[in-house]
């Protein structure tokens, strides 16, 4: 009742708490997937040595996007984007509607 007097629509009051819960779950799942994929990716040894030693890249390193390493890298990037967008949307939804308990 108090929120309606402050000018917040009933739609916002009904949907934003559920939206926030979905965003928090999405961030948590993305974080878990990102941690697992980082731990599953092989360590990158010798990164940046090509400029010093003059070694050419192999066929495997050139077409790494189709390998498991490339898939893991893409999954990590997708998780980071999901976390960033969900966090921004959560912040925006929190500034639009802040539930006041006990008022």
LINKACOR-V529441 format. One record per pair of residues at least 6 apart in sequence whose C-alpha atoms are under 8 Angstrom apart, sorted by the first residue. I is the first residue (numbers start at 0). J is the second residue. Records with the same first field share a line. If there is no record, write none. Layout:
I=J  J
This chain:
1=102
2=12
3=9
7=96
11=96
12=96
15=92  96
19=89  92
22=85  86  88  89
23=85  89
25=81  82  85
26=81  82  85  86
29=78  79  81  82
30=78  82
32=78
33=74  75  78  79
36=71  74  75
37=71  75
40=68  71  72
41=68
48=54
49=55  56
63=69
64=70
